[in-house]
Amino acid sequence: MEYFQKVLLINGSPNEKGCTYTALNEIAKVLDRHGIESKILYLGKQPVAGCIACSHCKRSQDHLCVFDDLVNKVLSHSDEYGAIVVGSPVYYASASGQLIAFLDRLFHSSCGRLSGKLGASVVSCRRGGATATFDELNKYFSISNMPIVTSQYWNMVHGRKPEDVMQDEEGLQTMRTLGENIAWLMSCIAAGRKAGVPSPAYEKQIATDYIR
Ligand SMILES: Cc1cc2nc3c(=O)[nH]c(=O)nc-3n(C[C@H](O)[C@H](O)[C@H](O)COP(=O)(O)O)c2cc1C
């Protein structure tokens, strides 16, 4: 099967090679076995700017964020990716602050560019808050016409250090199954495109605010 697009895996942990990376890397290995190229994007340790609701991305011709950082790099290369996986450590039963700041701006300035790509979330925690964080991250995809890829269990691994995650056999298997499902769905979409299946034709979006 011929694949046309890569997978972007976003590591939302300040620990470059920590638990979240270990989970994402398990997915990347499966994708590699299927001949699908992937890239793990590390957001770094520096604070990431949050959305300032300036609407620059909506008004400007290039539809890029007013803060010219990794968000704009991802948007500028979005054509290359058929799937986006976001990974986060659990911080107080939520995703990391950096990742939320990054995703708020990425999705707000996406202006339809991420539509039709597959999305998946993975989370890493020591003990609790994984499903709340998993739900939180999936919300970005479910408002963006991005089919969410699932696995045999909710996509979580457990540990304080990568060595702990390596002992979480079920968690790692869940990651491998997710990788299989991403590869399978990308293959189905590629086959559909080749056979001439059109992309969905969307109506002009209606946006109503709850005011009278
Ligand atoms: C500020 C902070 C808050 C945390 N909150 C939680 C939490 O709510 N639940 C939990 O199980 N682990 C929590 N942890 C632990 C991390 O989620 C866990 O060690 C994770 O696997 C680290 O992933 P990483 O190595 O990719 O950074 C927290 C860690 C930090 C630094």
The ligand as an ORCA input file, in Angstrom:
! r2SCAN-3c Opt
* xyz 0 1
  C       3.025     19.639     37.877
  C       2.763     18.161     37.811
  C       1.475     17.700     38.034
  C       1.205     16.330     37.964
  N      -0.077     15.907     38.138
  C      -0.359     14.590     38.073
  C      -1.679     14.122     38.236
  O      -2.645     14.868     38.382
  N      -1.893     12.776     38.172
  C      -0.859     11.877     37.989
  O      -1.111     10.699     37.979
  N       0.412     12.309     37.777
  C       0.687     13.636     37.811
  N       1.976     14.063     37.590
  C       2.989     13.086     37.170
  C       3.156     13.012     35.639
  O       1.924     13.100     34.973
  C       3.777     11.688     35.215
  O       4.982     11.479     35.926
  C       4.016     11.625     33.735
  O       4.159     10.290     33.352
  C       5.268     12.393     33.294
  O       5.394     12.336     31.892
  P       6.683     12.922     31.144
  O       7.851     12.087     31.582
  O       6.429     12.767     29.694
  O       6.814     14.353     31.536
  C       2.256     15.413     37.653
  C       3.559     15.904     37.431
  C       3.808     17.257     37.511
  C       5.201     17.757     37.249
*
